[in-house]
Amino acid sequence: MSASETATASSVRASGGVPWRRNEDGTVQVALVHRPAYDDWTLPKGHVERGEHRAVTAVREIAEETGYQTVLGRHLGVTSYPVGRTTKVVDYWAAEVTGGSLTADPEDNTETDEVRWLAVGDATALLTHSGDAAVLQGFARARAVPADPTRTLLLVRHARAGDAGSVPDDARRPLQRSGLDQAQALVPVLLAFGAGAVHAADRTRCVQTVTPLASRLGVPVQEEPLLSEEGWADRPGEGRARAEALRAEPGATVVCSQGGVIPRLVAMWAQDHQLALPSLRTAKASVWVVSSEHGQVVAIDHLPDPYR
């Protein structure tokens, strides 16, 4: 499944999610919000602000409407419906609650006046709109709540670099100004998925792409020679083993690599784990989100670069 990239000029973009938590007894609840202006019960969502990535919008809107901080997991799909003369297109993600508390100050939140935590079946029955109910049913069918600690691999294509041949040693080719801007814009996108450890192929353009994220997190960029195009070509078996080891790391691990490696990894995991893929786009600064559970890849989602 891929985050929608097909909105038209006449559409309005929005993002939201299914906030979920696991109780001490192991049961799972999801959060719905009540909007007094419409007297309806919905999943939290809102408009994408100018220059904002849709994944970042989802985390922000959930926080604004519920008071809870979340980390995104699997992409749950896209809904669309008419609003006046335009169409609203909404992306949804599973969103695990990691902190915060129920919004209580009405001056801080004028859109919603109540949040309810419910079992999925009860929440589906309470929802006002059929599109929201379909998203929640998809959340249940997709087993979007992991049975073991979440493992997410964020595969990042390096940002825009200078032309090949612009420096004597291509391994040292740096990002151009627009690429440095992309690297900065990637930070909130990757943080939306709970990014932790940061790795990059041993190419200047790959390391530079994730340096702003590493600086924000206060962690080093760990170089991965086997995950450069040359390293992979020379030792593909070892490259695959290293990628599998990184995929198995707990939490959300970031790996920045090149266009000759990322499509191979994504296609390999899709084939091995019998998953359908959207077209293998590897635009500069785009991200593939690989979700695993008990060693099995359960979803591979695509995010366009932060400027799309």
ChimeraX commands (.cxc) that place a marker at each C-alpha (Angstrom):
marker #1 position 0.00,0.00,0.00 radius 0.5
marker #1 position 1.27,3.47,-0.75 radius 0.5
marker #1 position 0.47,6.87,0.64 radius 0.5
marker #1 position -1.66,8.50,-2.04 radius 0.5
marker #1 position 0.17,10.66,-4.55 radius 0.5
marker #1 position -2.70,11.20,-6.99 radius 0.5
marker #1 position -4.57,14.24,-5.69 radius 0.5
marker #1 position -5.67,16.66,-8.41 radius 0.5
marker #1 position -5.38,20.43,-8.45 radius 0.5
marker #1 position -9.05,20.69,-7.46 radius 0.5
marker #1 position -8.70,18.47,-4.38 radius 0.5
marker #1 position -7.92,19.32,-0.76 radius 0.5
marker #1 position -5.34,17.20,1.04 radius 0.5
marker #1 position -5.80,16.02,4.61 radius 0.5
marker #1 position -4.27,13.38,6.87 radius 0.5
marker #1 position -5.22,11.58,10.03 radius 0.5
marker #1 position -4.98,8.28,11.76 radius 0.5
marker #1 position -6.26,5.60,14.05 radius 0.5
marker #1 position -4.70,6.36,17.45 radius 0.5
marker #1 position -4.37,3.11,19.38 radius 0.5
marker #1 position -3.10,1.92,22.76 radius 0.5
marker #1 position -2.64,-1.43,24.43 radius 0.5
marker #1 position -4.08,-1.73,27.93 radius 0.5
marker #1 position -2.42,-3.61,30.80 radius 0.5
marker #1 position -4.68,-6.60,30.17 radius 0.5
marker #1 position -3.49,-6.77,26.54 radius 0.5
marker #1 position -6.68,-5.42,24.97 radius 0.5
marker #1 position -6.44,-2.74,22.30 radius 0.5
marker #1 position -8.47,0.45,22.19 radius 0.5
marker #1 position -8.70,3.17,19.56 radius 0.5
marker #1 position -9.56,6.85,19.99 radius 0.5
marker #1 position -12.42,8.71,18.32 radius 0.5
marker #1 position -13.17,12.42,18.54 radius 0.5
marker #1 position -16.47,14.29,18.66 radius 0.5
marker #1 position -16.79,17.49,16.63 radius 0.5
marker #1 position -19.47,19.78,18.09 radius 0.5
marker #1 position -19.73,21.86,14.90 radius 0.5
marker #1 position -20.98,18.78,13.03 radius 0.5
marker #1 position -22.18,16.69,15.99 radius 0.5
marker #1 position -20.32,13.69,14.58 radius 0.5
marker #1 position -17.83,11.06,15.77 radius 0.5
marker #1 position -14.77,10.71,13.54 radius 0.5
marker #1 position -11.16,9.63,13.37 radius 0.5
marker #1 position -8.85,12.59,14.06 radius 0.5
marker #1 position -7.72,14.27,10.85 radius 0.5
marker #1 position -7.10,17.71,9.36 radius 0.5
marker #1 position -5.81,19.71,6.42 radius 0.5
marker #1 position -2.23,19.48,5.22 radius 0.5
marker #1 position -0.54,22.83,5.75 radius 0.5
marker #1 position 1.54,24.42,2.99 radius 0.5
marker #1 position 4.92,22.70,2.76 radius 0.5
marker #1 position 3.92,19.98,5.24 radius 0.5
marker #1 position 4.33,16.28,4.50 radius 0.5
marker #1 position 1.14,14.23,4.91 radius 0.5
marker #1 position 2.72,11.94,7.51 radius 0.5
marker #1 position 3.66,14.97,9.61 radius 0.5
marker #1 position 0.12,16.30,9.28 radius 0.5
marker #1 position -1.28,13.06,10.67 radius 0.5
marker #1 position 0.85,13.24,13.83 radius 0.5
marker #1 position 0.13,16.95,14.32 radius 0.5
marker #1 position -3.62,16.64,13.83 radius 0.5
marker #1 position -3.91,13.69,16.20 radius 0.5
marker #1 position -2.05,15.68,18.85 radius 0.5
marker #1 position -4.16,18.78,18.30 radius 0.5
marker #1 position -7.48,16.95,18.40 radius 0.5
marker #1 position -6.76,14.44,21.18 radius 0.5
marker #1 position -3.78,15.71,23.17 radius 0.5
marker #1 position -1.80,12.49,22.54 radius 0.5
marker #1 position 1.60,12.10,20.88 radius 0.5
marker #1 position 1.81,9.18,18.48 radius 0.5
marker #1 position 4.25,7.28,16.27 radius 0.5
marker #1 position 3.01,6.22,12.85 radius 0.5
marker #1 position 3.01,2.63,11.68 radius 0.5
marker #1 position 1.27,1.14,8.69 radius 0.5
marker #1 position -0.49,3.23,6.07 radius 0.5
marker #1 position -4.17,2.34,6.17 radius 0.5
marker #1 position -5.36,3.80,2.90 radius 0.5
marker #1 position -7.00,6.86,1.44 radius 0.5
marker #1 position -10.56,8.12,1.49 radius 0.5
marker #1 position -12.07,10.84,-0.66 radius 0.5
marker #1 position -15.39,12.63,-0.54 radius 0.5
marker #1 position -16.92,15.81,-1.99 radius 0.5
marker #1 position -16.75,19.05,-0.01 radius 0.5
marker #1 position -18.62,21.76,-1.86 radius 0.5
marker #1 position -17.07,22.04,-5.32 radius 0.5
marker #1 position -13.90,20.23,-4.39 radius 0.5
marker #1 position -12.87,16.78,-3.18 radius 0.5
marker #1 position -11.15,16.08,0.13 radius 0.5
marker #1 position -8.51,13.34,-0.07 radius 0.5
marker #1 position -7.43,11.93,3.30 radius 0.5
marker #1 position -4.49,9.63,4.09 radius 0.5
marker #1 position -4.70,7.52,7.27 radius 0.5
marker #1 position -2.04,5.73,9.31 radius 0.5
marker #1 position -2.10,3.45,12.32 radius 0.5
marker #1 position -0.77,5.65,15.13 radius 0.5
marker #1 position 0.52,4.20,18.41 radius 0.5
marker #1 position 0.12,6.50,21.41 radius 0.5
marker #1 position 3.47,7.21,23.05 radius 0.5
marker #1 position 2.65,10.07,25.42 radius 0.5
marker #1 position 0.50,13.08,26.17 radius 0.5
marker #1 position -2.87,13.31,27.84 radius 0.5
marker #1 position -6.46,14.02,27.00 radius 0.5
marker #1 position -7.01,17.54,25.70 radius 0.5
marker #1 position -8.93,19.42,28.37 radius 0.5
marker #1 position -8.58,23.13,27.59 radius 0.5
marker #1 position -11.26,24.23,25.09 radius 0.5
marker #1 position -9.19,27.29,24.20 radius 0.5
marker #1 position -6.47,24.98,22.87 radius 0.5
marker #1 position -8.87,22.84,20.88 radius 0.5
marker #1 position -11.93,24.37,19.26 radius 0.5
marker #1 position -12.66,21.53,16.84 radius 0.5
marker #1 position -13.30,18.62,19.21 radius 0.5
marker #1 position -14.94,18.51,22.61 radius 0.5
marker #1 position -14.68,14.82,23.55 radius 0.5
marker #1 position -12.33,11.88,23.02 radius 0.5
marker #1 position -13.45,8.30,23.62 radius 0.5
marker #1 position -11.28,5.20,23.89 radius 0.5
marker #1 position -13.15,2.14,22.66 radius 0.5
marker #1 position -12.64,-1.39,21.42 radius 0.5
marker #1 position -12.49,-1.51,17.63 radius 0.5
marker #1 position -15.97,-3.00,17.27 radius 0.5
marker #1 position -17.57,-0.40,19.54 radius 0.5
marker #1 position -15.69,2.40,17.80 radius 0.5
marker #1 position -16.84,1.21,14.38 radius 0.5
marker #1 position -20.45,1.29,15.56 radius 0.5
marker #1 position -20.08,4.81,16.97 radius 0.5
marker #1 position -18.46,6.39,13.91 radius 0.5
marker #1 position -20.76,8.70,11.97 radius 0.5
marker #1 position -19.23,8.39,8.50 radius 0.5
marker #1 position -18.91,5.20,6.47 radius 0.5
marker #1 position -15.49,6.19,5.13 radius 0.5
marker #1 position -14.07,6.36,8.65 radius 0.5
marker #1 position -15.67,3.02,9.47 radius 0.5
marker #1 position -14.01,1.46,6.41 radius 0.5
marker #1 position -10.61,2.78,7.54 radius 0.5
marker #1 position -11.12,1.32,11.01 radius 0.5
marker #1 position -12.21,-2.02,9.58 radius 0.5
marker #1 position -9.07,-1.99,7.43 radius 0.5
marker #1 position -7.04,-1.29,10.57 radius 0.5
marker #1 position -8.49,-4.45,12.13 radius 0.5
marker #1 position -8.05,-6.59,9.00 radius 0.5
marker #1 position -4.47,-5.45,8.47 radius 0.5
marker #1 position -3.47,-6.42,12.01 radius 0.5
marker #1 position -2.00,-2.92,12.28 radius 0.5
marker #1 position -1.33,-3.45,16.00 radius 0.5
marker #1 position 1.91,-5.49,16.19 radius 0.5
marker #1 position 1.95,-8.57,18.38 radius 0.5
marker #1 position 5.58,-7.96,19.35 radius 0.5
marker #1 position 7.60,-4.72,19.67 radius 0.5
marker #1 position 7.32,-2.65,16.51 radius 0.5
marker #1 position 10.11,-3.01,13.97 radius 0.5
marker #1 position 10.16,-0.41,11.23 radius 0.5
marker #1 position 12.88,0.06,8.63 radius 0.5
marker #1 position 12.85,3.48,6.94 radius 0.5
marker #1 position 14.72,3.15,3.64 radius 0.5
marker #1 position 15.66,6.63,2.39 radius 0.5
marker #1 position 16.93,7.42,-1.11 radius 0.5
marker #1 position 19.61,10.09,-0.80 radius 0.5
marker #1 position 18.60,13.65,-1.60 radius 0.5
marker #1 position 19.60,15.58,-4.72 radius 0.5
marker #1 position 23.35,15.67,-5.32 radius 0.5
marker #1 position 25.58,17.33,-7.86 radius 0.5
marker #1 position 25.96,15.76,-11.28 radius 0.5
marker #1 position 28.00,12.60,-11.63 radius 0.5
marker #1 position 31.55,13.57,-12.56 radius 0.5
marker #1 position 31.31,16.91,-10.77 radius 0.5
marker #1 position 34.00,15.75,-8.31 radius 0.5
marker #1 position 36.97,13.42,-8.95 radius 0.5
marker #1 position 35.81,10.82,-6.41 radius 0.5
marker #1 position 32.12,10.04,-6.90 radius 0.5
marker #1 position 31.90,8.56,-3.41 radius 0.5
marker #1 position 32.54,12.07,-2.07 radius 0.5
marker #1 position 29.94,13.80,-4.28 radius 0.5
marker #1 position 27.95,16.10,-1.93 radius 0.5
marker #1 position 24.36,17.21,-1.89 radius 0.5
marker #1 position 23.45,20.32,-3.80 radius 0.5
marker #1 position 21.53,23.16,-2.15 radius 0.5
marker #1 position 18.11,21.69,-2.97 radius 0.5
marker #1 position 19.30,18.34,-1.60 radius 0.5
marker #1 position 20.37,19.94,1.67 radius 0.5
marker #1 position 16.88,21.44,1.89 radius 0.5
marker #1 position 15.38,18.00,1.27 radius 0.5
marker #1 position 17.55,16.55,4.04 radius 0.5
marker #1 position 16.20,19.11,6.49 radius 0.5
marker #1 position 12.62,18.47,5.36 radius 0.5
marker #1 position 13.04,14.73,5.92 radius 0.5
marker #1 position 13.62,15.20,9.66 radius 0.5
marker #1 position 9.97,15.62,10.77 radius 0.5
marker #1 position 8.85,12.91,8.32 radius 0.5
marker #1 position 11.20,10.31,9.78 radius 0.5
marker #1 position 10.48,11.43,13.35 radius 0.5
marker #1 position 6.78,10.85,12.66 radius 0.5
marker #1 position 7.64,7.14,12.44 radius 0.5
marker #1 position 9.72,7.18,15.62 radius 0.5
marker #1 position 13.14,7.21,13.93 radius 0.5
marker #1 position 15.97,6.14,16.23 radius 0.5
marker #1 position 19.23,4.64,14.97 radius 0.5
marker #1 position 20.59,6.25,11.77 radius 0.5
marker #1 position 22.63,4.41,9.10 radius 0.5
marker #1 position 23.85,5.40,5.65 radius 0.5
marker #1 position 25.82,3.93,2.79 radius 0.5
marker #1 position 29.40,5.22,2.91 radius 0.5
marker #1 position 28.78,7.90,0.31 radius 0.5
marker #1 position 28.90,11.59,1.19 radius 0.5
marker #1 position 25.50,12.26,-0.33 radius 0.5
marker #1 position 23.91,9.46,1.71 radius 0.5
marker #1 position 25.52,10.52,4.97 radius 0.5
marker #1 position 24.57,14.17,4.39 radius 0.5
marker #1 position 20.94,13.21,3.73 radius 0.5
marker #1 position 20.47,11.84,7.25 radius 0.5
marker #1 position 22.90,14.06,9.16 radius 0.5
marker #1 position 20.20,16.60,10.14 radius 0.5
marker #1 position 18.11,13.76,11.59 radius 0.5
marker #1 position 21.08,12.31,13.47 radius 0.5
marker #1 position 21.88,15.76,14.85 radius 0.5
marker #1 position 18.29,16.18,16.05 radius 0.5
marker #1 position 18.39,12.78,17.74 radius 0.5
marker #1 position 21.91,13.21,19.11 radius 0.5
marker #1 position 23.13,9.95,17.56 radius 0.5
marker #1 position 25.93,9.17,15.08 radius 0.5
marker #1 position 25.41,8.25,11.45 radius 0.5
marker #1 position 26.66,4.67,11.20 radius 0.5
marker #1 position 28.19,4.02,7.78 radius 0.5
marker #1 position 27.21,0.88,5.85 radius 0.5
marker #1 position 29.71,0.04,3.06 radius 0.5
marker #1 position 27.76,-3.07,2.05 radius 0.5
marker #1 position 24.66,-0.96,1.28 radius 0.5
marker #1 position 26.28,1.31,-1.29 radius 0.5
marker #1 position 25.78,0.40,-4.93 radius 0.5
marker #1 position 29.41,-0.68,-5.26 radius 0.5
marker #1 position 29.40,-2.62,-1.99 radius 0.5
marker #1 position 26.20,-4.41,-2.93 radius 0.5
marker #1 position 27.53,-5.29,-6.40 radius 0.5
marker #1 position 30.74,-6.71,-4.96 radius 0.5
marker #1 position 29.16,-8.68,-2.09 radius 0.5
marker #1 position 25.40,-8.99,-2.62 radius 0.5
marker #1 position 25.00,-11.87,-0.18 radius 0.5
marker #1 position 26.65,-9.94,2.62 radius 0.5
marker #1 position 24.69,-6.83,1.68 radius 0.5
marker #1 position 21.44,-8.72,1.94 radius 0.5
marker #1 position 22.43,-10.19,5.30 radius 0.5
marker #1 position 23.29,-6.73,6.62 radius 0.5
marker #1 position 19.96,-5.31,5.41 radius 0.5
marker #1 position 18.10,-8.19,7.08 radius 0.5
marker #1 position 19.93,-7.52,10.34 radius 0.5
marker #1 position 18.95,-3.85,10.25 radius 0.5
marker #1 position 15.34,-4.77,9.45 radius 0.5
marker #1 position 15.26,-6.92,12.59 radius 0.5
marker #1 position 16.38,-4.09,14.88 radius 0.5
marker #1 position 13.68,-2.99,17.37 radius 0.5
marker #1 position 12.11,0.43,17.01 radius 0.5
marker #1 position 12.45,2.45,13.81 radius 0.5
marker #1 position 15.81,2.22,12.03 radius 0.5
marker #1 position 16.75,4.66,9.26 radius 0.5
marker #1 position 18.98,3.54,6.37 radius 0.5
marker #1 position 19.93,5.93,3.57 radius 0.5
marker #1 position 21.13,4.33,0.37 radius 0.5
marker #1 position 21.14,4.67,-3.41 radius 0.5
marker #1 position 18.83,4.03,-6.33 radius 0.5
marker #1 position 20.67,0.86,-7.30 radius 0.5
marker #1 position 20.12,-0.78,-3.92 radius 0.5
marker #1 position 16.75,0.28,-2.52 radius 0.5
marker #1 position 14.58,-1.16,-5.34 radius 0.5
marker #1 position 16.39,-4.50,-5.03 radius 0.5
marker #1 position 15.76,-4.66,-1.29 radius 0.5
marker #1 position 12.11,-3.69,-1.59 radius 0.5
marker #1 position 11.44,-6.15,-4.43 radius 0.5
marker #1 position 13.29,-8.89,-2.56 radius 0.5
marker #1 position 11.22,-8.47,0.60 radius 0.5
marker #1 position 7.98,-8.18,-1.35 radius 0.5
marker #1 position 8.71,-11.45,-3.15 radius 0.5
marker #1 position 9.97,-13.29,-0.06 radius 0.5
marker #1 position 6.95,-12.26,2.03 radius 0.5
marker #1 position 4.33,-12.33,-0.76 radius 0.5
marker #1 position 3.39,-8.66,-0.69 radius 0.5
marker #1 position 2.05,-6.56,-3.54 radius 0.5
marker #1 position 3.92,-3.35,-4.27 radius 0.5
marker #1 position 3.09,-0.07,-5.95 radius 0.5
marker #1 position 5.47,0.84,-8.75 radius 0.5
marker #1 position 9.07,0.92,-7.58 radius 0.5
marker #1 position 9.58,4.66,-7.38 radius 0.5
marker #1 position 12.92,5.74,-5.94 radius 0.5
marker #1 position 12.83,9.52,-6.31 radius 0.5
marker #1 position 15.49,11.46,-4.43 radius 0.5
marker #1 position 14.58,11.84,-0.72 radius 0.5
marker #1 position 11.66,9.42,-0.97 radius 0.5
marker #1 position 11.16,6.79,1.74 radius 0.5
marker #1 position 10.05,3.16,1.84 radius 0.5
marker #1 position 8.52,2.13,5.17 radius 0.5
marker #1 position 9.09,-1.59,5.82 radius 0.5
marker #1 position 7.05,-2.98,8.74 radius 0.5
marker #1 position 7.98,-6.34,10.29 radius 0.5
marker #1 position 6.46,-8.60,12.91 radius 0.5
marker #1 position 8.05,-11.79,14.26 radius 0.5
marker #1 position 10.61,-11.59,11.44 radius 0.5
marker #1 position 7.90,-11.40,8.75 radius 0.5
marker #1 position 7.54,-8.30,6.57 radius 0.5
marker #1 position 3.86,-7.41,6.89 radius 0.5
marker #1 position 3.70,-4.14,4.95 radius 0.5
marker #1 position 5.80,-2.01,2.61 radius 0.5
marker #1 position 4.56,1.55,2.14 radius 0.5
marker #1 position 5.97,4.38,0.03 radius 0.5
marker #1 position 6.30,8.05,0.93 radius 0.5
marker #1 position 7.14,10.65,-1.72 radius 0.5
marker #1 position 9.87,13.17,-1.08 radius 0.5
marker #1 position 9.01,15.87,1.48 radius 0.5
marker #1 position 8.20,18.45,-1.19 radius 0.5
marker #1 position 5.39,16.41,-2.76 radius 0.5
marker link #1:1,2 radius 0.2
marker link #1:2,3 radius 0.2
marker link #1:3,4 radius 0.2
marker link #1:4,5 radius 0.2
marker link #1:5,6 radius 0.2
marker link #1:6,7 radius 0.2
marker link #1:7,8 radius 0.2
marker link #1:8,9 radius 0.2
marker link #1:9,10 radius 0.2
marker link #1:10,11 radius 0.2
marker link #1:11,12 radius 0.2
marker link #1:12,13 radius 0.2
marker link #1:13,14 radius 0.2
marker link #1:14,15 radius 0.2
marker link #1:15,16 radius 0.2
marker link #1:16,17 radius 0.2
marker link #1:17,18 radius 0.2
marker link #1:18,19 radius 0.2
marker link #1:19,20 radius 0.2
marker link #1:20,21 radius 0.2
marker link #1:21,22 radius 0.2
marker link #1:22,23 radius 0.2
marker link #1:23,24 radius 0.2
marker link #1:24,25 radius 0.2
marker link #1:25,26 radius 0.2
marker link #1:26,27 radius 0.2
marker link #1:27,28 radius 0.2
marker link #1:28,29 radius 0.2
marker link #1:29,30 radius 0.2
marker link #1:30,31 radius 0.2
marker link #1:31,32 radius 0.2
marker link #1:32,33 radius 0.2
marker link #1:33,34 radius 0.2
marker link #1:34,35 radius 0.2
marker link #1:35,36 radius 0.2
marker link #1:36,37 radius 0.2
marker link #1:37,38 radius 0.2
marker link #1:38,39 radius 0.2
marker link #1:39,40 radius 0.2
marker link #1:40,41 radius 0.2
marker link #1:41,42 radius 0.2
marker link #1:42,43 radius 0.2
marker link #1:43,44 radius 0.2
marker link #1:44,45 radius 0.2
marker link #1:45,46 radius 0.2
marker link #1:46,47 radius 0.2
marker link #1:47,48 radius 0.2
marker link #1:48,49 radius 0.2
marker link #1:49,50 radius 0.2
marker link #1:50,51 radius 0.2
marker link #1:51,52 radius 0.2
marker link #1:52,53 radius 0.2
marker link #1:53,54 radius 0.2
marker link #1:54,55 radius 0.2
marker link #1:55,56 radius 0.2
marker link #1:56,57 radius 0.2
marker link #1:57,58 radius 0.2
marker link #1:58,59 radius 0.2
marker link #1:59,60 radius 0.2
marker link #1:60,61 radius 0.2
marker link #1:61,62 radius 0.2
marker link #1:62,63 radius 0.2
marker link #1:63,64 radius 0.2
marker link #1:64,65 radius 0.2
marker link #1:65,66 radius 0.2
marker link #1:66,67 radius 0.2
marker link #1:67,68 radius 0.2
marker link #1:68,69 radius 0.2
marker link #1:69,70 radius 0.2
marker link #1:70,71 radius 0.2
marker link #1:71,72 radius 0.2
marker link #1:72,73 radius 0.2
marker link #1:73,74 radius 0.2
marker link #1:74,75 radius 0.2
marker link #1:75,76 radius 0.2
marker link #1:76,77 radius 0.2
marker link #1:77,78 radius 0.2
marker link #1:78,79 radius 0.2
marker link #1:79,80 radius 0.2
marker link #1:80,81 radius 0.2
marker link #1:81,82 radius 0.2
marker link #1:82,83 radius 0.2
marker link #1:83,84 radius 0.2
marker link #1:84,85 radius 0.2
marker link #1:85,86 radius 0.2
marker link #1:86,87 radius 0.2
marker link #1:87,88 radius 0.2
marker link #1:88,89 radius 0.2
marker link #1:89,90 radius 0.2
marker link #1:90,91 radius 0.2
marker link #1:91,92 radius 0.2
marker link #1:92,93 radius 0.2
marker link #1:93,94 radius 0.2
marker link #1:94,95 radius 0.2
marker link #1:95,96 radius 0.2
marker link #1:96,97 radius 0.2
marker link #1:97,98 radius 0.2
marker link #1:98,99 radius 0.2
marker link #1:99,100 radius 0.2
marker link #1:100,101 radius 0.2
marker link #1:101,102 radius 0.2
marker link #1:102,103 radius 0.2
marker link #1:103,104 radius 0.2
marker link #1:104,105 radius 0.2
marker link #1:105,106 radius 0.2
marker link #1:106,107 radius 0.2
marker link #1:107,108 radius 0.2
marker link #1:108,109 radius 0.2
marker link #1:109,110 radius 0.2
marker link #1:110,111 radius 0.2
marker link #1:111,112 radius 0.2
marker link #1:112,113 radius 0.2
marker link #1:113,114 radius 0.2
marker link #1:114,115 radius 0.2
marker link #1:115,116 radius 0.2
marker link #1:116,117 radius 0.2
marker link #1:117,118 radius 0.2
marker link #1:118,119 radius 0.2
marker link #1:119,120 radius 0.2
marker link #1:120,121 radius 0.2
marker link #1:121,122 radius 0.2
marker link #1:122,123 radius 0.2
marker link #1:123,124 radius 0.2
marker link #1:124,125 radius 0.2
marker link #1:125,126 radius 0.2
marker link #1:126,127 radius 0.2
marker link #1:127,128 radius 0.2
marker link #1:128,129 radius 0.2
marker link #1:129,130 radius 0.2
marker link #1:130,131 radius 0.2
marker link #1:131,132 radius 0.2
marker link #1:132,133 radius 0.2
marker link #1:133,134 radius 0.2
marker link #1:134,135 radius 0.2
marker link #1:135,136 radius 0.2
marker link #1:136,137 radius 0.2
marker link #1:137,138 radius 0.2
marker link #1:138,139 radius 0.2
marker link #1:139,140 radius 0.2
marker link #1:140,141 radius 0.2
marker link #1:141,142 radius 0.2
marker link #1:142,143 radius 0.2
marker link #1:143,144 radius 0.2
marker link #1:144,145 radius 0.2
marker link #1:145,146 radius 0.2
marker link #1:146,147 radius 0.2
marker link #1:147,148 radius 0.2
marker link #1:148,149 radius 0.2
marker link #1:149,150 radius 0.2
marker link #1:150,151 radius 0.2
marker link #1:151,152 radius 0.2
marker link #1:152,153 radius 0.2
marker link #1:153,154 radius 0.2
marker link #1:154,155 radius 0.2
marker link #1:155,156 radius 0.2
marker link #1:156,157 radius 0.2
marker link #1:157,158 radius 0.2
marker link #1:158,159 radius 0.2
marker link #1:159,160 radius 0.2
marker link #1:160,161 radius 0.2
marker link #1:161,162 radius 0.2
marker link #1:162,163 radius 0.2
marker link #1:163,164 radius 0.2
marker link #1:164,165 radius 0.2
marker link #1:165,166 radius 0.2
marker link #1:166,167 radius 0.2
marker link #1:167,168 radius 0.2
marker link #1:168,169 radius 0.2
marker link #1:169,170 radius 0.2
marker link #1:170,171 radius 0.2
marker link #1:171,172 radius 0.2
marker link #1:172,173 radius 0.2
marker link #1:173,174 radius 0.2
marker link #1:174,175 radius 0.2
marker link #1:175,176 radius 0.2
marker link #1:176,177 radius 0.2
marker link #1:177,178 radius 0.2
marker link #1:178,179 radius 0.2
marker link #1:179,180 radius 0.2
marker link #1:180,181 radius 0.2
marker link #1:181,182 radius 0.2
marker link #1:182,183 radius 0.2
marker link #1:183,184 radius 0.2
marker link #1:184,185 radius 0.2
marker link #1:185,186 radius 0.2
marker link #1:186,187 radius 0.2
marker link #1:187,188 radius 0.2
marker link #1:188,189 radius 0.2
marker link #1:189,190 radius 0.2
marker link #1:190,191 radius 0.2
marker link #1:191,192 radius 0.2
marker link #1:192,193 radius 0.2
marker link #1:193,194 radius 0.2
marker link #1:194,195 radius 0.2
marker link #1:195,196 radius 0.2
marker link #1:196,197 radius 0.2
marker link #1:197,198 radius 0.2
marker link #1:198,199 radius 0.2
marker link #1:199,200 radius 0.2
marker link #1:200,201 radius 0.2
marker link #1:201,202 radius 0.2
marker link #1:202,203 radius 0.2
marker link #1:203,204 radius 0.2
marker link #1:204,205 radius 0.2
marker link #1:205,206 radius 0.2
marker link #1:206,207 radius 0.2
marker link #1:207,208 radius 0.2
marker link #1:208,209 radius 0.2
marker link #1:209,210 radius 0.2
marker link #1:210,211 radius 0.2
marker link #1:211,212 radius 0.2
marker link #1:212,213 radius 0.2
marker link #1:213,214 radius 0.2
marker link #1:214,215 radius 0.2
marker link #1:215,216 radius 0.2
marker link #1:216,217 radius 0.2
marker link #1:217,218 radius 0.2
marker link #1:218,219 radius 0.2
marker link #1:219,220 radius 0.2
marker link #1:220,221 radius 0.2
marker link #1:221,222 radius 0.2
marker link #1:222,223 radius 0.2
marker link #1:223,224 radius 0.2
marker link #1:224,225 radius 0.2
marker link #1:225,226 radius 0.2
marker link #1:226,227 radius 0.2
marker link #1:227,228 radius 0.2
marker link #1:228,229 radius 0.2
marker link #1:229,230 radius 0.2
marker link #1:230,231 radius 0.2
marker link #1:231,232 radius 0.2
marker link #1:232,233 radius 0.2
marker link #1:233,234 radius 0.2
marker link #1:234,235 radius 0.2
marker link #1:235,236 radius 0.2
marker link #1:236,237 radius 0.2
marker link #1:237,238 radius 0.2
marker link #1:238,239 radius 0.2
marker link #1:239,240 radius 0.2
marker link #1:240,241 radius 0.2
marker link #1:241,242 radius 0.2
marker link #1:242,243 radius 0.2
marker link #1:243,244 radius 0.2
marker link #1:244,245 radius 0.2
marker link #1:245,246 radius 0.2
marker link #1:246,247 radius 0.2
marker link #1:247,248 radius 0.2
marker link #1:248,249 radius 0.2
marker link #1:249,250 radius 0.2
marker link #1:250,251 radius 0.2
marker link #1:251,252 radius 0.2
marker link #1:252,253 radius 0.2
marker link #1:253,254 radius 0.2
marker link #1:254,255 radius 0.2
marker link #1:255,256 radius 0.2
marker link #1:256,257 radius 0.2
marker link #1:257,258 radius 0.2
marker link #1:258,259 radius 0.2
marker link #1:259,260 radius 0.2
marker link #1:260,261 radius 0.2
marker link #1:261,262 radius 0.2
marker link #1:262,263 radius 0.2
marker link #1:263,264 radius 0.2
marker link #1:264,265 radius 0.2
marker link #1:265,266 radius 0.2
marker link #1:266,267 radius 0.2
marker link #1:267,268 radius 0.2
marker link #1:268,269 radius 0.2
marker link #1:269,270 radius 0.2
marker link #1:270,271 radius 0.2
marker link #1:271,272 radius 0.2
marker link #1:272,273 radius 0.2
marker link #1:273,274 radius 0.2
marker link #1:274,275 radius 0.2
marker link #1:275,276 radius 0.2
marker link #1:276,277 radius 0.2
marker link #1:277,278 radius 0.2
marker link #1:278,279 radius 0.2
marker link #1:279,280 radius 0.2
marker link #1:280,281 radius 0.2
marker link #1:281,282 radius 0.2
marker link #1:282,283 radius 0.2
marker link #1:283,284 radius 0.2
marker link #1:284,285 radius 0.2
marker link #1:285,286 radius 0.2
marker link #1:286,287 radius 0.2
marker link #1:287,288 radius 0.2
marker link #1:288,289 radius 0.2
marker link #1:289,290 radius 0.2
marker link #1:290,291 radius 0.2
marker link #1:291,292 radius 0.2
marker link #1:292,293 radius 0.2
marker link #1:293,294 radius 0.2
marker link #1:294,295 radius 0.2
marker link #1:295,296 radius 0.2
marker link #1:296,297 radius 0.2
marker link #1:297,298 radius 0.2
marker link #1:298,299 radius 0.2
marker link #1:299,300 radius 0.2
marker link #1:300,301 radius 0.2
marker link #1:301,302 radius 0.2
marker link #1:302,303 radius 0.2
marker link #1:303,304 radius 0.2
marker link #1:304,305 radius 0.2
marker link #1:305,306 radius 0.2
marker link #1:306,307 radius 0.2
marker link #1:307,308 radius 0.2
view
